[in-house]
Amino acid sequence: MSTHIGASPGQIAPYVLMPGDPYRARWIAETFFEDPVQYNDVRGMLGYTGTYGGVRVSAQGSGMGQPSMAIYAQELFDDFDVQAIVRVGTCGALSEKVAVRDVVLGVSASTDSAMNAARFGRVSYAPAADFELLRLAADVAEEKLLPVVPGGLYSADQLYSPDPTITATLARYGVLGVEMEAAALYTLAAQFSRRALALCTVSDHLLTGEETSAQERQETFEDMIVVALDALVRLDQQHSA
Ligand code: HPA
């Protein structure tokens, strides 16, 4: 029995979408799933299972920040045998290569967190997305003419950082967006030999100050969920064929 997810084995699908906000998990389930069933409300971190395109899928809130993400991802992989997790979130753009409403496909996730320093000692581990899932998501987005940009994410520990200069350096090294969870997700997926991908819509631009309206955020978020779900359906087809 898992401590923070009040479900029994089998109630969670092998494929899970993880928004940070638990209400987004509910919205994903109610909007996209057939026959959604809520399996968790421990700490209000809602989780649902249903079907999409004939494939069982779940949507589980991760909370904000790597410690919270790591608790839920670990329990999903270890206690519920989840095979693939797609984080569906937002990021702030660091680079002129991305615009608000673009979706960043997180190829890698640099981090200032002490979590991987505790895990790897003096080695600076490079958390990375699952290539097959990343490729499937890129294919789906291209077919649907949705603007996606593959590149690096920066998983920061502090949203309100007292020293914003590091983001300029990271942008020079090809990092496109800042968010707060992908590095922990990618690291745990590697630990358990599972697949993970982070898709982040750009909600605000750190260089231009531009922000999306609530309406725009909703529309882009919807497009991103379709990309994530269709990529998972294709992954399932490829591995059950
Ligand atoms: N920083 C961290 N996380 C975020 C941001 C940001 O600027 N925007 C959206 N998620």
py3Dmol code that shows the C-alpha trace and the ligand (Angstrom):
import py3Dmol

protein = """\
ATOM      1  CA  MET A   1       0.000   0.000   0.000  1.00  0.00           C
ATOM      2  CA  SER A   2       1.266   3.366  -1.018  1.00  0.00           C
ATOM      3  CA  THR A   3       1.426   6.173   1.524  1.00  0.00           C
ATOM      4  CA  HIS A   4       0.341   9.157  -0.529  1.00  0.00           C
ATOM      5  CA  ILE A   5      -1.777   7.549  -3.222  1.00  0.00           C
ATOM      6  CA  GLY A   6      -4.823   5.866  -1.733  1.00  0.00           C
ATOM      7  CA  ALA A   7      -5.441   3.330  -4.479  1.00  0.00           C
ATOM      8  CA  SER A   8      -5.095  -0.409  -4.787  1.00  0.00           C
ATOM      9  CA  PRO A   9      -2.882  -2.043  -7.430  1.00  0.00           C
ATOM     10  CA  GLY A  10      -4.747  -2.178 -10.724  1.00  0.00           C
ATOM     11  CA  GLN A  11      -6.653   1.051 -10.111  1.00  0.00           C
ATOM     12  CA  ILE A  12      -3.936   3.063 -11.843  1.00  0.00           C
ATOM     13  CA  ALA A  13      -3.233   2.620 -15.561  1.00  0.00           C
ATOM     14  CA  PRO A  14       0.253   1.858 -16.970  1.00  0.00           C
ATOM     15  CA  TYR A  15       0.272   5.357 -18.540  1.00  0.00           C
ATOM     16  CA  VAL A  16      -0.140   8.491 -16.446  1.00  0.00           C
ATOM     17  CA  LEU A  17      -0.449  12.192 -17.270  1.00  0.00           C
ATOM     18  CA  MET A  18       0.830  14.391 -14.455  1.00  0.00           C
ATOM     19  CA  PRO A  19      -0.182  18.032 -14.206  1.00  0.00           C
ATOM     20  CA  GLY A  20       1.125  19.935 -11.183  1.00  0.00           C
ATOM     21  CA  ASP A  21      -2.350  21.086 -10.205  1.00  0.00           C
ATOM     22  CA  PRO A  22      -4.692  18.320  -8.986  1.00  0.00           C
ATOM     23  CA  TYR A  23      -7.699  20.214 -10.359  1.00  0.00           C
ATOM     24  CA  ARG A  24      -6.069  19.912 -13.770  1.00  0.00           C
ATOM     25  CA  ALA A  25      -5.981  16.153 -13.277  1.00  0.00           C
ATOM     26  CA  ARG A  26      -9.739  16.258 -12.693  1.00  0.00           C
ATOM     27  CA  TRP A  27     -10.240  18.494 -15.718  1.00  0.00           C
ATOM     28  CA  ILE A  28      -8.162  16.153 -17.937  1.00  0.00           C
ATOM     29  CA  ALA A  29     -10.163  13.133 -16.756  1.00  0.00           C
ATOM     30  CA  GLU A  30     -13.545  14.842 -17.204  1.00  0.00           C
ATOM     31  CA  THR A  31     -12.641  16.343 -20.587  1.00  0.00           C
ATOM     32  CA  PHE A  32     -10.711  13.545 -22.294  1.00  0.00           C
ATOM     33  CA  PHE A  33     -11.350  10.211 -20.543  1.00  0.00           C
ATOM     34  CA  GLU A  34     -14.200   7.809 -21.082  1.00  0.00           C
ATOM     35  CA  ASP A  35     -15.611   6.491 -17.814  1.00  0.00           C
ATOM     36  CA  PRO A  36     -13.218   8.360 -15.488  1.00  0.00           C
ATOM     37  CA  VAL A  37     -13.043   7.041 -11.931  1.00  0.00           C
ATOM     38  CA  GLN A  38     -11.351   8.959  -9.114  1.00  0.00           C
ATOM     39  CA  TYR A  39      -8.912   6.737  -7.215  1.00  0.00           C
ATOM     40  CA  ASN A  40      -7.206   9.266  -4.952  1.00  0.00           C
ATOM     41  CA  ASP A  41      -7.953  12.289  -2.836  1.00  0.00           C
ATOM     42  CA  VAL A  42      -5.279  11.912  -0.150  1.00  0.00           C
ATOM     43  CA  ARG A  43      -4.015  15.463   0.571  1.00  0.00           C
ATOM     44  CA  GLY A  44      -6.311  16.663  -2.211  1.00  0.00           C
ATOM     45  CA  MET A  45      -3.838  15.292  -4.783  1.00  0.00           C
ATOM     46  CA  LEU A  46      -6.557  14.004  -7.100  1.00  0.00           C
ATOM     47  CA  GLY A  47      -5.994  11.015  -9.366  1.00  0.00           C
ATOM     48  CA  TYR A  48      -8.304   9.471 -11.986  1.00  0.00           C
ATOM     49  CA  THR A  49      -8.291   6.501 -14.331  1.00  0.00           C
ATOM     50  CA  GLY A  50     -10.296   6.151 -17.540  1.00  0.00           C
ATOM     51  CA  THR A  51      -9.766   5.268 -21.167  1.00  0.00           C
ATOM     52  CA  TYR A  52      -8.647   7.338 -24.145  1.00  0.00           C
ATOM     53  CA  GLY A  53      -8.597   5.935 -27.677  1.00  0.00           C
ATOM     54  CA  GLY A  54      -9.299   2.507 -26.197  1.00  0.00           C
ATOM     55  CA  VAL A  55      -6.230   2.656 -23.916  1.00  0.00           C
ATOM     56  CA  ARG A  56      -6.404   2.823 -20.104  1.00  0.00           C
ATOM     57  CA  VAL A  57      -4.803   6.027 -18.833  1.00  0.00           C
ATOM     58  CA  SER A  58      -4.612   7.900 -15.558  1.00  0.00           C
ATOM     59  CA  ALA A  59      -4.224  11.559 -14.599  1.00  0.00           C
ATOM     60  CA  GLN A  60      -2.492  12.271 -11.301  1.00  0.00           C
ATOM     61  CA  GLY A  61      -1.568  15.625  -9.741  1.00  0.00           C
ATOM     62  CA  SER A  62       2.121  15.962  -8.854  1.00  0.00           C
ATOM     63  CA  GLY A  63       2.037  19.103  -6.726  1.00  0.00           C
ATOM     64  CA  MET A  64       4.654  21.807  -7.167  1.00  0.00           C
ATOM     65  CA  GLY A  65       8.405  21.249  -6.966  1.00  0.00           C
ATOM     66  CA  GLN A  66      10.681  18.248  -7.187  1.00  0.00           C
ATOM     67  CA  PRO A  67      10.167  16.861  -3.659  1.00  0.00           C
ATOM     68  CA  SER A  68       6.419  16.597  -4.276  1.00  0.00           C
ATOM     69  CA  MET A  69       6.820  15.221  -7.811  1.00  0.00           C
ATOM     70  CA  ALA A  70       9.359  12.670  -6.541  1.00  0.00           C
ATOM     71  CA  ILE A  71       6.976  11.262  -3.923  1.00  0.00           C
ATOM     72  CA  TYR A  72       4.180  10.685  -6.444  1.00  0.00           C
ATOM     73  CA  ALA A  73       6.414   9.483  -9.282  1.00  0.00           C
ATOM     74  CA  GLN A  74       8.219   7.016  -7.022  1.00  0.00           C
ATOM     75  CA  GLU A  75       4.937   5.558  -5.752  1.00  0.00           C
ATOM     76  CA  LEU A  76       3.498   5.360  -9.288  1.00  0.00           C
ATOM     77  CA  PHE A  77       6.547   3.498 -10.626  1.00  0.00           C
ATOM     78  CA  ASP A  78       7.322   1.366  -7.585  1.00  0.00           C
ATOM     79  CA  ASP A  79       3.922   0.586  -6.042  1.00  0.00           C
ATOM     80  CA  PHE A  80       1.658   0.755  -9.096  1.00  0.00           C
ATOM     81  CA  ASP A  81       3.987  -0.512 -11.841  1.00  0.00           C
ATOM     82  CA  VAL A  82       3.370   2.537 -14.032  1.00  0.00           C
ATOM     83  CA  GLN A  83       5.293   2.256 -17.318  1.00  0.00           C
ATOM     84  CA  ALA A  84       5.236   5.817 -18.629  1.00  0.00           C
ATOM     85  CA  ILE A  85       4.548   9.245 -17.143  1.00  0.00           C
ATOM     86  CA  VAL A  86       4.045  12.411 -19.155  1.00  0.00           C
ATOM     87  CA  ARG A  87       4.254  15.618 -17.163  1.00  0.00           C
ATOM     88  CA  VAL A  88       1.877  18.184 -18.649  1.00  0.00           C
ATOM     89  CA  GLY A  89       2.743  21.559 -17.213  1.00  0.00           C
ATOM     90  CA  THR A  90       3.756  25.120 -17.869  1.00  0.00           C
ATOM     91  CA  CYS A  91       7.127  26.793 -18.047  1.00  0.00           C
ATOM     92  CA  GLY A  92       8.576  30.253 -18.264  1.00  0.00           C
ATOM     93  CA  ALA A  93      10.485  30.906 -21.516  1.00  0.00           C
ATOM     94  CA  LEU A  94      14.170  31.769 -21.128  1.00  0.00           C
ATOM     95  CA  SER A  95      15.074  32.102 -24.778  1.00  0.00           C
ATOM     96  CA  GLU A  96      13.943  33.984 -27.884  1.00  0.00           C
ATOM     97  CA  LYS A  97      13.713  30.583 -29.580  1.00  0.00           C
ATOM     98  CA  VAL A  98      10.324  30.067 -27.912  1.00  0.00           C
ATOM     99  CA  ALA A  99       7.202  32.190 -27.704  1.00  0.00           C
ATOM    100  CA  VAL A 100       4.267  32.144 -25.320  1.00  0.00           C
ATOM    101  CA  ARG A 101       1.850  29.334 -26.224  1.00  0.00           C
ATOM    102  CA  ASP A 102       4.625  27.174 -27.704  1.00  0.00           C
ATOM    103  CA  VAL A 103       5.016  23.743 -26.148  1.00  0.00           C
ATOM    104  CA  VAL A 104       8.513  22.777 -25.041  1.00  0.00           C
ATOM    105  CA  LEU A 105       9.299  19.068 -25.406  1.00  0.00           C
ATOM    106  CA  GLY A 106      11.730  18.601 -22.573  1.00  0.00           C
ATOM    107  CA  VAL A 107      14.706  16.717 -24.018  1.00  0.00           C
ATOM    108  CA  SER A 108      16.665  17.194 -20.788  1.00  0.00           C
ATOM    109  CA  ALA A 109      16.174  18.817 -17.403  1.00  0.00           C
ATOM    110  CA  SER A 110      19.013  20.716 -15.765  1.00  0.00           C
ATOM    111  CA  THR A 111      18.486  21.499 -12.109  1.00  0.00           C
ATOM    112  CA  ASP A 112      19.796  23.473  -9.147  1.00  0.00           C
ATOM    113  CA  SER A 113      18.112  21.019  -6.781  1.00  0.00           C
ATOM    114  CA  ALA A 114      20.113  19.262  -4.076  1.00  0.00           C
ATOM    115  CA  MET A 115      18.129  16.078  -4.756  1.00  0.00           C
ATOM    116  CA  ASN A 116      20.418  14.758  -7.498  1.00  0.00           C
ATOM    117  CA  ALA A 117      23.521  16.004  -5.673  1.00  0.00           C
ATOM    118  CA  ALA A 118      22.417  13.754  -2.789  1.00  0.00           C
ATOM    119  CA  ARG A 119      21.901  10.867  -5.222  1.00  0.00           C
ATOM    120  CA  PHE A 120      25.006  11.165  -7.413  1.00  0.00           C
ATOM    121  CA  GLY A 121      27.624  12.885  -5.266  1.00  0.00           C
ATOM    122  CA  ARG A 122      30.187  14.751  -7.339  1.00  0.00           C
ATOM    123  CA  VAL A 123      28.718  13.598 -10.651  1.00  0.00           C
ATOM    124  CA  SER A 124      26.329  16.055 -12.267  1.00  0.00           C
ATOM    125  CA  TYR A 125      23.780  13.568 -13.631  1.00  0.00           C
ATOM    126  CA  ALA A 126      21.900  14.620 -16.802  1.00  0.00           C
ATOM    127  CA  PRO A 127      18.184  13.778 -16.434  1.00  0.00           C
ATOM    128  CA  ALA A 128      16.762  13.097 -19.903  1.00  0.00           C
ATOM    129  CA  ALA A 129      13.439  12.243 -21.539  1.00  0.00           C
ATOM    130  CA  ASP A 130      12.584   8.851 -22.989  1.00  0.00           C
ATOM    131  CA  PHE A 131      13.557   9.112 -26.642  1.00  0.00           C
ATOM    132  CA  GLU A 132      10.730   6.979 -28.046  1.00  0.00           C
ATOM    133  CA  LEU A 133       8.059   8.928 -26.170  1.00  0.00           C
ATOM    134  CA  LEU A 134       9.672  12.204 -27.164  1.00  0.00           C
ATOM    135  CA  ARG A 135       9.740  11.177 -30.807  1.00  0.00           C
ATOM    136  CA  LEU A 136       6.109  10.042 -30.736  1.00  0.00           C
ATOM    137  CA  ALA A 137       5.031  13.341 -29.148  1.00  0.00           C
ATOM    138  CA  ALA A 138       6.998  15.299 -31.760  1.00  0.00           C
ATOM    139  CA  ASP A 139       5.366  13.252 -34.563  1.00  0.00           C
ATOM    140  CA  VAL A 140       1.853  13.796 -33.198  1.00  0.00           C
ATOM    141  CA  ALA A 141       2.446  17.538 -32.775  1.00  0.00           C
ATOM    142  CA  GLU A 142       3.833  17.854 -36.301  1.00  0.00           C
ATOM    143  CA  GLU A 143       0.846  16.035 -37.796  1.00  0.00           C
ATOM    144  CA  LYS A 144      -1.553  18.293 -35.883  1.00  0.00           C
ATOM    145  CA  LEU A 145       0.425  21.428 -36.815  1.00  0.00           C
ATOM    146  CA  LEU A 146       0.883  22.331 -33.163  1.00  0.00           C
ATOM    147  CA  PRO A 147       3.966  24.417 -32.372  1.00  0.00           C
ATOM    148  CA  VAL A 148       6.327  22.297 -30.288  1.00  0.00           C
ATOM    149  CA  VAL A 149       9.990  22.996 -29.678  1.00  0.00           C
ATOM    150  CA  PRO A 150      12.333  20.273 -28.459  1.00  0.00           C
ATOM    151  CA  GLY A 151      14.986  21.517 -26.044  1.00  0.00           C
ATOM    152  CA  GLY A 152      16.264  21.698 -22.520  1.00  0.00           C
ATOM    153  CA  LEU A 153      14.222  22.513 -19.446  1.00  0.00           C
ATOM    154  CA  TYR A 154      15.555  23.951 -16.203  1.00  0.00           C
ATOM    155  CA  SER A 155      13.915  22.480 -13.105  1.00  0.00           C
ATOM    156  CA  ALA A 156      14.397  25.208 -10.526  1.00  0.00           C
ATOM    157  CA  ASP A 157      13.760  24.846  -6.827  1.00  0.00           C
ATOM    158  CA  GLN A 158      12.698  28.453  -6.400  1.00  0.00           C
ATOM    159  CA  LEU A 159       9.901  30.084  -8.363  1.00  0.00           C
ATOM    160  CA  TYR A 160      10.704  33.429  -6.752  1.00  0.00           C
ATOM    161  CA  SER A 161      14.446  33.221  -7.239  1.00  0.00           C
ATOM    162  CA  PRO A 162      16.514  35.901  -5.496  1.00  0.00           C
ATOM    163  CA  ASP A 163      19.165  35.546  -8.255  1.00  0.00           C
ATOM    164  CA  PRO A 164      17.681  35.423 -11.757  1.00  0.00           C
ATOM    165  CA  THR A 165      21.029  35.674 -13.608  1.00  0.00           C
ATOM    166  CA  ILE A 166      21.459  31.905 -13.950  1.00  0.00           C
ATOM    167  CA  THR A 167      18.568  31.690 -16.411  1.00  0.00           C
ATOM    168  CA  ALA A 168      20.461  33.903 -18.908  1.00  0.00           C
ATOM    169  CA  THR A 169      23.453  31.572 -18.732  1.00  0.00           C
ATOM    170  CA  LEU A 170      21.268  28.518 -19.191  1.00  0.00           C
ATOM    171  CA  ALA A 171      19.544  30.136 -22.185  1.00  0.00           C
ATOM    172  CA  ARG A 172      22.974  30.609 -23.797  1.00  0.00           C
ATOM    173  CA  TYR A 173      23.470  26.861 -23.396  1.00  0.00           C
ATOM    174  CA  GLY A 174      20.217  25.998 -25.173  1.00  0.00           C
ATOM    175  CA  VAL A 175      17.841  25.700 -22.242  1.00  0.00           C
ATOM    176  CA  LEU A 176      14.432  26.938 -23.362  1.00  0.00           C
ATOM    177  CA  GLY A 177      12.156  26.958 -20.338  1.00  0.00           C
ATOM    178  CA  VAL A 178      12.110  27.011 -16.540  1.00  0.00           C
ATOM    179  CA  GLU A 179       9.719  24.852 -14.534  1.00  0.00           C
ATOM    180  CA  MET A 180       9.990  22.944 -11.271  1.00  0.00           C
ATOM    181  CA  GLU A 181       9.463  19.167 -11.659  1.00  0.00           C
ATOM    182  CA  ALA A 182      10.941  17.529 -14.784  1.00  0.00           C
ATOM    183  CA  ALA A 183      14.415  16.669 -13.401  1.00  0.00           C
ATOM    184  CA  ALA A 184      12.965  14.609 -10.540  1.00  0.00           C
ATOM    185  CA  LEU A 185      10.562  12.830 -12.894  1.00  0.00           C
ATOM    186  CA  TYR A 186      13.310  11.959 -15.405  1.00  0.00           C
ATOM    187  CA  THR A 187      15.644  10.764 -12.674  1.00  0.00           C
ATOM    188  CA  LEU A 188      13.047   8.482 -11.105  1.00  0.00           C
ATOM    189  CA  ALA A 189      12.022   7.086 -14.481  1.00  0.00           C
ATOM    190  CA  ALA A 190      15.685   6.185 -15.023  1.00  0.00           C
ATOM    191  CA  GLN A 191      15.931   4.606 -11.554  1.00  0.00           C
ATOM    192  CA  PHE A 192      12.968   2.344 -12.288  1.00  0.00           C
ATOM    193  CA  SER A 193      13.768   1.798 -16.002  1.00  0.00           C
ATOM    194  CA  ARG A 194      10.506   3.401 -17.070  1.00  0.00           C
ATOM    195  CA  ARG A 195       9.636   6.125 -19.564  1.00  0.00           C
ATOM    196  CA  ALA A 196       9.062   9.803 -18.858  1.00  0.00           C
ATOM    197  CA  LEU A 197       8.530  12.992 -20.815  1.00  0.00           C
ATOM    198  CA  ALA A 198       7.733  16.561 -19.801  1.00  0.00           C
ATOM    199  CA  LEU A 199       5.611  18.763 -22.070  1.00  0.00           C
ATOM    200  CA  CYS A 200       5.370  22.356 -20.924  1.00  0.00           C
ATOM    201  CA  THR A 201       3.354  25.122 -22.514  1.00  0.00           C
ATOM    202  CA  VAL A 202       5.035  28.504 -22.242  1.00  0.00           C
ATOM    203  CA  SER A 203       2.848  30.512 -19.860  1.00  0.00           C
ATOM    204  CA  ASP A 204       5.149  33.522 -19.485  1.00  0.00           C
ATOM    205  CA  HIS A 205       8.256  34.880 -21.165  1.00  0.00           C
ATOM    206  CA  LEU A 206      11.104  35.934 -18.897  1.00  0.00           C
ATOM    207  CA  LEU A 207      12.760  38.023 -21.633  1.00  0.00           C
ATOM    208  CA  THR A 208       9.733  39.896 -22.977  1.00  0.00           C
ATOM    209  CA  GLY A 209       7.467  39.863 -19.907  1.00  0.00           C
ATOM    210  CA  GLU A 210       4.669  38.571 -22.124  1.00  0.00           C
ATOM    211  CA  GLU A 211       2.061  36.344 -20.447  1.00  0.00           C
ATOM    212  CA  THR A 212      -0.769  34.242 -21.809  1.00  0.00           C
ATOM    213  CA  SER A 213      -4.363  35.053 -20.924  1.00  0.00           C
ATOM    214  CA  ALA A 214      -6.373  32.476 -18.986  1.00  0.00           C
ATOM    215  CA  GLN A 215      -8.272  31.665 -22.201  1.00  0.00           C
ATOM    216  CA  GLU A 216      -5.064  31.144 -24.209  1.00  0.00           C
ATOM    217  CA  ARG A 217      -3.567  29.008 -21.437  1.00  0.00           C
ATOM    218  CA  GLN A 218      -6.636  26.788 -21.510  1.00  0.00           C
ATOM    219  CA  GLU A 219      -6.551  26.331 -25.294  1.00  0.00           C
ATOM    220  CA  THR A 220      -2.834  25.576 -25.442  1.00  0.00           C
ATOM    221  CA  PHE A 221      -3.123  23.272 -22.487  1.00  0.00           C
ATOM    222  CA  GLU A 222      -5.872  21.342 -24.303  1.00  0.00           C
ATOM    223  CA  ASP A 223      -3.691  20.951 -27.413  1.00  0.00           C
ATOM    224  CA  MET A 224      -0.814  19.716 -25.270  1.00  0.00           C
ATOM    225  CA  ILE A 225      -2.992  17.115 -23.529  1.00  0.00           C
ATOM    226  CA  VAL A 226      -4.040  15.736 -26.918  1.00  0.00           C
ATOM    227  CA  VAL A 227      -0.369  15.456 -27.948  1.00  0.00           C
ATOM    228  CA  ALA A 228       0.465  13.650 -24.692  1.00  0.00           C
ATOM    229  CA  LEU A 229      -2.477  11.259 -24.902  1.00  0.00           C
ATOM    230  CA  ASP A 230      -2.013  10.449 -28.593  1.00  0.00           C
ATOM    231  CA  ALA A 231       1.708   9.795 -27.989  1.00  0.00           C
ATOM    232  CA  LEU A 232       0.823   7.366 -25.181  1.00  0.00           C
ATOM    233  CA  VAL A 233      -1.736   5.573 -27.367  1.00  0.00           C
ATOM    234  CA  ARG A 234       0.937   5.126 -30.067  1.00  0.00           C
ATOM    235  CA  LEU A 235       3.421   3.915 -27.480  1.00  0.00           C
ATOM    236  CA  ASP A 236       0.897   1.324 -26.340  1.00  0.00           C
ATOM    237  CA  GLN A 237       0.243   0.245 -29.945  1.00  0.00           C
ATOM    238  CA  GLN A 238       3.958  -0.152 -30.634  1.00  0.00           C
ATOM    239  CA  HIS A 239       4.518  -2.267 -27.573  1.00  0.00           C
ATOM    240  CA  SER A 240       1.449  -4.460 -27.760  1.00  0.00           C
ATOM    241  CA  ALA A 241       1.913  -5.160 -31.489  1.00  0.00           C
TER     242      ALA A 241
END
"""
ligand_1 = """\
10
HPA
N 9.509 29.532 -13.083
C 9.271 28.298 -12.632
N 8.218 27.597 -13.002
C 7.363 28.139 -13.884
C 7.560 29.424 -14.398
C 8.698 30.154 -13.978
O 8.923 31.295 -14.399
N 6.536 29.680 -15.250
C 5.743 28.571 -15.257
N 6.244 27.643 -14.426
"""
view = py3Dmol.view(width=600, height=400)
view.addModel(protein, "pdb")
view.setStyle({"model": 0}, {"cartoon": {"style": "trace"}})
view.addModel(ligand_1, "xyz")
view.setStyle({"model": 1}, {"stick": {}})
view.zoomTo()
view.show()
